């Protein structure tokens, strides 16, 4: 994967998170106030990052928070603030939804290309410093989550240090040689698991699955076997690792913050792409932004 935009962008994440955390106070007035009823919308990676944020915000006691794919937003439901997460600012479903909401409630876009979406929202969180050249999203999405977590009052310094440690280590050959991955999470890390699964599908054309960890025993564990990996983001439910081991699969649980562990998953996806001779910067059938005409 070395020499690709994706590799460069993965490696740059700790620095981008540190800069974003330092700048988060500048964005405070553009992001939801404590107690507000909030929805965050996006497509693909942005939707999954939104899922993580929604659980984190509500769990912190800062207000009801929902995450939706932009195409599935319940327009008749009442919210105090809507956040649109879009790297390109051009995604058709996001812009269409914002047009429907215009003038009815406060809206904020978190984007890597402010000029594309600024007229559609009331406020813009400019993350152009984290924009990317690779079609496969890595650092923009994680930097957006770094801003949002900092706005929620979290100290990201330990998470950044963990990500730096991940980047300093070689990719585990046993992971890069695996034949299938199931990604699991609990609470906010369900969104991270969903995003990890998407990265593998995009970057290295692997069929992957993702589930809430407690649901994995309810059927999906049946596919666990030698050569397959069940990857847990965050703390696993008691006994789950033993259940996967009995099925013959590998249970992967790092103990890292899920955001730092996502960097590890990105690296594995990139390494599998390299071994398969794929270009993760230009994955099959994908473009940087889905614009419908």
N, C-alpha and C positions, 0 to 999 in steps of 0.2 A: 504493500500500500504506500510505501515511501515514495515521495515525488508527486503524490496526488494532492489536489486541493483539500480533499476530505482529511488526509493525514495531517496536513498543516493546520486545518481548522480544529481538529480534535486536540492537537497539542497546545493550541492557543487558549483553551478554555479556562484554565485557572487564572491566567492574567486578565481575561475578559470578565470573569466573575468578580475578581478583586476590584477592577475598575467600576463595574456596575454597582457593586455594594457601596462603594465610596460615593457614587452619584445618586443613590436611591433617594436621598433626602431631597434632591432637586426635583424628583418626580412625585413627591408626596401629595401635592395638591391635585395631581392629575389622576391619582389612583383612589379607590374607594375609601371612604371614611369608616371608622369603626361603627358598627351597628347597621350599616347600609345593607339592604338586600341586593345581592350582586349576582350577575350571570357573566360567565366568560365563555366566549365562542371562538371557534377556529376550525380548521380542517386538517386532517391527518395529524402530523406531529403536534401542531398547535392545539388541537383538540385534546390530545393526551396530556400535554403540559398543563392545559387548563383543568383537566381532571385532578391532577396532583395539587394545583393551587387551590381548587375549590375545597378539597378536604382539609388542607392545611389551614386555610382561613377560618373555616367553620369550626374546626377543632380548637383553634386558638380563641374561640369565643368572640370573634369579631363580626359575626353576622351570617345569616343564611347565605350560602354560596352554591350555585349550580354551574355545571359545565355542559355545553352542548356542541355537537357538530353544528356549524352555522346553518346548514340546510334544515336542521330539525328543531330550531329554536321555537318555543311556544309563544308566538307573537302576542297572544291574548293574556299572557301572564304578566303580573306587575313586578317590576324591579326598580330599584333606586339608581342603579348604575350598571351599564354593560361595558365589558372590556372585550375588544376584538384583538386577538393575537394573530398576526399575519406577517411573516418574514418579508414577502414581496409587496404587500399592500395592494395586490391586483387580483386576488382570488375572487372569482365570480360570486360564489355563495356568500362570502363575507360582505362584499360591497352591496349585494342585493339586500341582505338583511339590514345593513346600516341605513340604506335608503328608506326602508320601511320604518325604522325607528327614529329617523331624523326629526328632531324637534319635540319628541315625546318624553325623552329622559336623557340624562347625561351619558355620553359615550366617550370612550378612550380607546385609541389604537396603540398597541405596542408593536412596533414594526422596524424593519431594517431599511425601509425605503419610504421615508415620511412623505415625500412629494406625491406619491401615488395614492395616498389614502387620506391626506390631511383635510380635504374638503368634505369628507364623508363623516367626520367625527368632530366632537367638541374639543378634544385634547389629544395630543400625540406624545407618547414616550418614545423618543428617538434612540433606537439601538443600532444605528447604522455602523457603529464601531464593531458590531458583532455580525454584520451581514456576511454572506458567504458566496463563493463562486461554485462550489459543488452543488449539484441538484439535491443530494442527500443532506438533510439538515442535521447538524450537530450543535455547533456553538451558539447559533442564534437562539434556539429553543432553550438550551440550558442557561444561557445568560439572561433570558427573559425570566426564567424561574428564579434565578439568583436575585434579580431585582425584586420580584414579588415576595420572595422569602424574607429578604432584608426589610421590605416595607412592613411585613408582618411582625418585625421585631427580632428576627433570628440573627445570630452571629454566624456568618458563613466562614470565618477563618479556619475552623477545624475541617470543614468540608473541602475547602480549597487545598489545605495541606494534604488531605487524603487523595485528592485528584492528582496532585503533583507526584505523590508516591506511586500511584497507579501508572502514570505516564513514564516513570523511571524504570519500570519493570518490564521484562519481555512478556509477550503474549504466551499464555499456557498452551503448549502444543496439544495437550489432551482436549482442551476446549476447541481449538482450531481444527481438530481432526474429527470432532463429533458429527454424527449424522442428522441430528434433529435437536431442537431446543424448545422447551416449554418455559415461559417466564411467568413468575408469580409475584404478587405483592399483597400487602394488606394496608388498608387506609389509603394514605396519599401515594404510597408506592405502587398501587394498582395502575395508576396512570403511567408511572415509570416503566412498569412491566409491559404495558401496551406499547409504549414507545420503543423499548428494546426490541420487541418482536417485529415492529415495523421496520426498524433499521436493518435487521437481518433480511427481511423480504426485499427491501429496496437495494441494499448495497451488494448482497452476495446471492440473491435469488434463492434463499433458503425458505422452505415453508416452516413457519414457526407459529406457536400459539401463545396466548397469554390469558391468565385467569386470576381472580382473587384466590389467595392461597388456600383459604378454607374450602373453596369449591373444587379444588383439584382432586380431592378424594372422591368426589361425586361423579365419577366417570372418566375424566381425562387421564387419571393415573394409569389407566389400562394400557396406554401406549408406551409407558416407561419400560425400558429394556436396555441391555448392554449397548453402548455406543450412542445413547441418547442422554441429554442433559436436562435436568429440572433446575432452573436458576431462580433463586429466591432473592428478591430485593427487600432488605430489612429483615426483621426477626421472624423466623418461621414458626408456625403453630407447632406445639409440642407433638412429637412423634412422627411428623411428616418426613423428616430425613430418613428415619428408619423404614418407613413405608416404601419410599422410593428405592432404598437400598435393597429391600426384599424383592422388589420388582426387577432388580438388576441394573437400574439406571444410576447415573451420577447425580448427586444432589450438591448444588453449588450455592454456598452461603458464605459471603465474604466478611460480614460484620461491618462493612463500610456504610456510610450514609448512602441511601439509594441514588442520590445525584452523582456522587463519586463513583459508585458501582456502575452507573450507566456509562461512564467514560470507559470503563473496562469492557463493557459489552460492545461499545462502538469499536474499540480496538480489535476485538475478536472478529466482528463482522468484516472489518477492513482486511484483516489477515486472511480470512476465508476467501474474500473477493480476490485477493492477490494470488492465492494458490489456485483458484479457478480461472485465472487469466481474465477477470472482469475489470471493467473500469467503474469504480464506485462513484466517480464524478458525473457519469452519464449513464445511469441505469436504464435498463430496457423499458420502453413504453412510458417513461416518466419525463416531465419537464419541471423547471424550477417553480412554476406557478400554474395552477389549473385555471385557465381563462376560457370560458365557454362562449361561443359565438352563435 
